[in-house]
Amino acid sequence: METFVQKRMFTTKSVQFTKEGIIYYSGNFINSREIFISFDEIMINNITREFITNKIFLWIAVGFGLFFGVSALNIFKFSNETLHIILIASGIICILFFLLTIFSRKHMLYIATLSGYLIDFYDFNPSKELITKFLDSLKKHSYKYLKEKYTRIDEDLPFEKQLDNFIYLRDKKVISQKEYIALKKKLKNLEPDVKGFRY
């Protein structure tokens, strides 16, 4: 079974490929979740990328930076001893939250599902090449599963139902227009007395 793992600080994300879908895990030392997602659900061509900065840390850093600047000008006429304490404390807090802002920044990658659930990953983690390789692998597994499931022609199923399956595959770019036409032709070539078929 193929596995993809990401680690960032105290958080781990992983994907295990199965025959019919993926087992997605995301967790840290406080909580975790594990969910099975079928390849039918995954919208592999619907990928969103986002860069996130912790705005709370940023505003705290900016606030204490401004307070440090105002205090350095001694506008409020603090005593020398109080002024030194305020400058040291506000400077340390400003630097601390500025560093937290930098280290909490993250590039995220989201893959949508038909149910509206977003599968989230750290983009460029562990590297851009490995993320690209993982996405290619996910697409390959998804397409293989969908092709095996929906291109099989069943004489007992209605023509329209099977044609809808081919259209679904074509629209998801699992099969090309050429493959779609070939499958449609193969479907129409079945004997006309097959149950449920209409011409």
URJO-V137496 format. One record per run of one state. SS is the DSSP state (H for helix, E for strand, C for the rest). FROM is the first residue (numbers start at 0). TO is the last residue. Records with the same first field share a line. If there is no record, write none. Layout:
# URJO-V137496
SS = FROM-TO / FROM-TO
This chain:
# URJO-V137496
C = 0-1 / 8-9 / 17-19 / 27-30 / 38-40 / 52-53 / 72-78 / 104-104 / 113-116 / 122-126 / 150-157 / 171-175 / 188-198
E = 2-7 / 10-16 / 20-26 / 31-37 / 41-51 / 105-112 / 117-121
H = 54-71 / 79-103 / 127-149 / 158-170 / 176-187
